[in-house]
Amino acid sequence: MDKKYPFQKFTLPNGLTVLLYKMDSIMSTYAVLYVRVGAIYEKQKERGLSHLTEHLAFLGTDKYPSPTLISQEAEQRGMLYNGGTSQTSTYYSVHLPHNFINYGLEMLHQFVFKPKNTTTNSEKEKEVVISEYQDFWHNPERHFYHKIWRKRFRQKEHPYSFRPMGIPASINKLDISEVKKWRDNFYNPSNMVLSIAGNINTNDLEKRLKETFGKEKSGKIAEEPVFANDDYSGFTSYLQKDPRPQIIFILTFPVFGWRENKRIDRQKLRILNRILGGGQSSRLYERLRRKERLVYRVGSNYSLHSWMGGLEIQGSVPVEKLTITLKNIKEELDKVINLGISKNELIRAKGFLSASIQMQFDNPPTVASFLGSQEFDKEEIWFPDDYIRAGERVTREDIHKMAKNIFDYPRLNLGLLGNVPNKTVREIEKIFH
């Protein structure tokens, strides 16, 4: 065990991969279990099945037959429990005082392997999921951001644009037999990763895990669907009318999927994003907020799927300042494309990112997720020092080259939310296209 990073990894005979990270000065422990299944594994008629399966795990198990009993037992021990479904994974987690970790792992095992899935529970919970769906789609901003992401792809319904919660048309037709079949296909130890961080006794935990998770039958490892990495749309603009005084704008550019490039390329993207709009010393914030006083909020971010990804610039501004704001953004992008970045910008970005990744290692949920997600993605486990060393190798020339590749205006997607006149939309389109 590395003294600086007290980390262990082992695989149980049934295929479950386990990661343990010891944090003696912490009073809690966090465990998260990832299952290789999510929205992109679903056919059109199955949309929402991964999410419904996750919901049903918390409605009663063999040992804790009702959701009320589950919550009462958890609260008595100060335990927080949760689950979530994404495009590529489903997770279950528990966070509790370290002296109750055996109870927490027992509950996690019950959620994942011993749910009392019944027809009654399934039919009632579908109504809850539909309510969750309505909450999402009745929020204009969520609707807007989803529409923009969908337009990032050429095909109308790209799997990466699927919302994990599904759609009412398919959710209403799902039944408990499909949930059980889904579990049979994907819920086996070989198809899972369990990551635990906190104040733990690693020897005791390994023994405990063999007595619980280790008794489950092995199975197949699901193969993540592969998608073409060139399915990006060309230039598009989208206006979602909404009676609001402040206009939300978003510009998205294609980048790359994390499986397509080396890890060093992700470090380059993190640095470019930080310099462009990732903080209060970024170019966009300095120009639009501090110098021109055009906006209150502006920034950039990025998201990467396995085979595709996007970088986005977004903010909000009064409609009368919208055109000049986007002209300023275009000028800043052109500067990065034509001139690159300064030495001081690179130093600041590296310093911030190095510090932020070190600070992630001070609480169990972040550490367990940090390690577990890498193992889930079948990557070599990197610790903060590895990321810092990789970041130090990035040069100004690397960032300049990446900026020229990413900021390709013929592939820009432009989105506007608010009461924007058509004339203004046309003016903005001419800025970029």
Secondary structure, DSSP 8 states (H G I E B T S, - for coil): --SSS-EEEEE-TTS-EEEEEE-TT-SEEEEEEEES--GGG--GGGTTHHHHHHHHTTS-BSSS-SHHHHHHHHHHTT-EEEEEE-SS-EEEEEEEEGGGHHHHHHHHHHHHH-B---HHHHHHHHHHHHHHHHHHHTSHHHHHHHHHHHTTBSSTT-GGG--TT--HHHHTT--HHHHHHHHHHH-SGGGEEEEEEES--HHHHHHHHHHTGGGS------------TT-B--SEEEEE----SEEEEEEEEE---TTTS-HHHHHHHHHHHHHHHSSTTSHHIIIIIIIS---SEEEEEEEE-SS-EEEEEEEEEEGGGHHHHHHHHHHHHHHHHHH---HHHHHHHHHHHHHHHHHGGGSHHHHHHHHHHHHHTT-----HHHHHHHHHT--HHHHHHHHHHH--GGG-EEEEES---HHHHHHHHHHH-
